[in-house]
Amino acid sequence: MENSTENNNSKFKKWFKRVGWAGFAFFTIKGLIWLVIFYFGADTLQSCIK
């Protein structure tokens, strides 16, 4: 069980070293933008239905 957690942590470190801070920031911002798009899209659709 301990090895599995350590292996997952190692995969994350390997991925993070490969993409770096710029990649991490890019994917975080991209995810937040999609959340905003879905929120306002749902809000707009509800306004159209009423």
PyMOL commands that place a pseudoatom at each C-alpha (Angstrom):
pseudoatom trace, name=CA, resn=MET, resi=1, chain=A, elem=C, hetatm=0, pos=[0.000, 0.000, 0.000]
pseudoatom trace, name=CA, resn=GLU, resi=2, chain=A, elem=C, hetatm=0, pos=[2.840, 2.351, 0.849]
pseudoatom trace, name=CA, resn=ASN, resi=3, chain=A, elem=C, hetatm=0, pos=[4.523, 1.684, -2.495]
pseudoatom trace, name=CA, resn=SER, resi=4, chain=A, elem=C, hetatm=0, pos=[1.375, 2.633, -4.442]
pseudoatom trace, name=CA, resn=THR, resi=5, chain=A, elem=C, hetatm=0, pos=[1.181, 6.052, -2.774]
pseudoatom trace, name=CA, resn=GLU, resi=6, chain=A, elem=C, hetatm=0, pos=[4.871, 6.608, -3.324]
pseudoatom trace, name=CA, resn=ASN, resi=7, chain=A, elem=C, hetatm=0, pos=[4.527, 5.579, -6.977]
pseudoatom trace, name=CA, resn=ASN, resi=8, chain=A, elem=C, hetatm=0, pos=[1.649, 8.043, -7.561]
pseudoatom trace, name=CA, resn=ASN, resi=9, chain=A, elem=C, hetatm=0, pos=[3.652, 10.802, -5.892]
pseudoatom trace, name=CA, resn=SER, resi=10, chain=A, elem=C, hetatm=0, pos=[6.606, 9.955, -8.128]
pseudoatom trace, name=CA, resn=LYS, resi=11, chain=A, elem=C, hetatm=0, pos=[4.431, 10.156, -11.254]
pseudoatom trace, name=CA, resn=PHE, resi=12, chain=A, elem=C, hetatm=0, pos=[3.168, 13.589, -10.201]
pseudoatom trace, name=CA, resn=LYS, resi=13, chain=A, elem=C, hetatm=0, pos=[6.713, 14.823, -9.582]
pseudoatom trace, name=CA, resn=LYS, resi=14, chain=A, elem=C, hetatm=0, pos=[7.849, 13.478, -12.947]
pseudoatom trace, name=CA, resn=TRP, resi=15, chain=A, elem=C, hetatm=0, pos=[4.931, 15.167, -14.737]
pseudoatom trace, name=CA, resn=PHE, resi=16, chain=A, elem=C, hetatm=0, pos=[5.472, 18.441, -12.870]
pseudoatom trace, name=CA, resn=LYS, resi=17, chain=A, elem=C, hetatm=0, pos=[9.173, 18.503, -13.731]
pseudoatom trace, name=CA, resn=ARG, resi=18, chain=A, elem=C, hetatm=0, pos=[8.317, 17.940, -17.379]
pseudoatom trace, name=CA, resn=VAL, resi=19, chain=A, elem=C, hetatm=0, pos=[5.714, 20.719, -17.726]
pseudoatom trace, name=CA, resn=GLY, resi=20, chain=A, elem=C, hetatm=0, pos=[7.053, 23.078, -15.074]
pseudoatom trace, name=CA, resn=TRP, resi=21, chain=A, elem=C, hetatm=0, pos=[5.309, 26.057, -13.524]
pseudoatom trace, name=CA, resn=ALA, resi=22, chain=A, elem=C, hetatm=0, pos=[4.163, 27.426, -16.874]
pseudoatom trace, name=CA, resn=GLY, resi=23, chain=A, elem=C, hetatm=0, pos=[2.307, 24.225, -17.737]
pseudoatom trace, name=CA, resn=PHE, resi=24, chain=A, elem=C, hetatm=0, pos=[0.816, 23.953, -14.268]
pseudoatom trace, name=CA, resn=ALA, resi=25, chain=A, elem=C, hetatm=0, pos=[-0.410, 27.568, -14.412]
pseudoatom trace, name=CA, resn=PHE, resi=26, chain=A, elem=C, hetatm=0, pos=[-1.761, 27.073, -17.945]
pseudoatom trace, name=CA, resn=PHE, resi=27, chain=A, elem=C, hetatm=0, pos=[-3.846, 24.016, -17.058]
pseudoatom trace, name=CA, resn=THR, resi=28, chain=A, elem=C, hetatm=0, pos=[-5.093, 25.611, -13.824]
pseudoatom trace, name=CA, resn=ILE, resi=29, chain=A, elem=C, hetatm=0, pos=[-6.200, 28.782, -15.605]
pseudoatom trace, name=CA, resn=LYS, resi=30, chain=A, elem=C, hetatm=0, pos=[-7.714, 26.753, -18.443]
pseudoatom trace, name=CA, resn=GLY, resi=31, chain=A, elem=C, hetatm=0, pos=[-9.757, 24.738, -15.943]
pseudoatom trace, name=CA, resn=LEU, resi=32, chain=A, elem=C, hetatm=0, pos=[-10.980, 27.878, -14.184]
pseudoatom trace, name=CA, resn=ILE, resi=33, chain=A, elem=C, hetatm=0, pos=[-11.993, 29.447, -17.494]
pseudoatom trace, name=CA, resn=TRP, resi=34, chain=A, elem=C, hetatm=0, pos=[-14.038, 26.357, -18.378]
pseudoatom trace, name=CA, resn=LEU, resi=35, chain=A, elem=C, hetatm=0, pos=[-15.791, 26.526, -15.000]
pseudoatom trace, name=CA, resn=VAL, resi=36, chain=A, elem=C, hetatm=0, pos=[-16.696, 30.179, -15.641]
pseudoatom trace, name=CA, resn=ILE, resi=37, chain=A, elem=C, hetatm=0, pos=[-17.947, 29.363, -19.153]
pseudoatom trace, name=CA, resn=PHE, resi=38, chain=A, elem=C, hetatm=0, pos=[-20.196, 26.567, -17.868]
pseudoatom trace, name=CA, resn=TYR, resi=39, chain=A, elem=C, hetatm=0, pos=[-21.484, 28.715, -14.982]
pseudoatom trace, name=CA, resn=PHE, resi=40, chain=A, elem=C, hetatm=0, pos=[-22.436, 31.661, -17.169]
pseudoatom trace, name=CA, resn=GLY, resi=41, chain=A, elem=C, hetatm=0, pos=[-23.691, 29.367, -19.924]
pseudoatom trace, name=CA, resn=ALA, resi=42, chain=A, elem=C, hetatm=0, pos=[-26.085, 27.651, -17.517]
pseudoatom trace, name=CA, resn=ASP, resi=43, chain=A, elem=C, hetatm=0, pos=[-27.121, 31.029, -16.106]
pseudoatom trace, name=CA, resn=THR, resi=44, chain=A, elem=C, hetatm=0, pos=[-27.841, 32.328, -19.612]
pseudoatom trace, name=CA, resn=LEU, resi=45, chain=A, elem=C, hetatm=0, pos=[-29.860, 29.236, -20.528]
pseudoatom trace, name=CA, resn=GLN, resi=46, chain=A, elem=C, hetatm=0, pos=[-31.961, 29.566, -17.379]
pseudoatom trace, name=CA, resn=SER, resi=47, chain=A, elem=C, hetatm=0, pos=[-32.621, 33.211, -18.234]
pseudoatom trace, name=CA, resn=CYS, resi=48, chain=A, elem=C, hetatm=0, pos=[-33.805, 32.205, -21.718]
pseudoatom trace, name=CA, resn=ILE, resi=49, chain=A, elem=C, hetatm=0, pos=[-36.166, 29.552, -20.345]
pseudoatom trace, name=CA, resn=LYS, resi=50, chain=A, elem=C, hetatm=0, pos=[-37.952, 31.899, -17.928]
for i in range(1, 50): cmd.bond("trace and resi %d" % i, "trace and resi %d" % (i + 1))
show_as sticks, trace
zoom trace
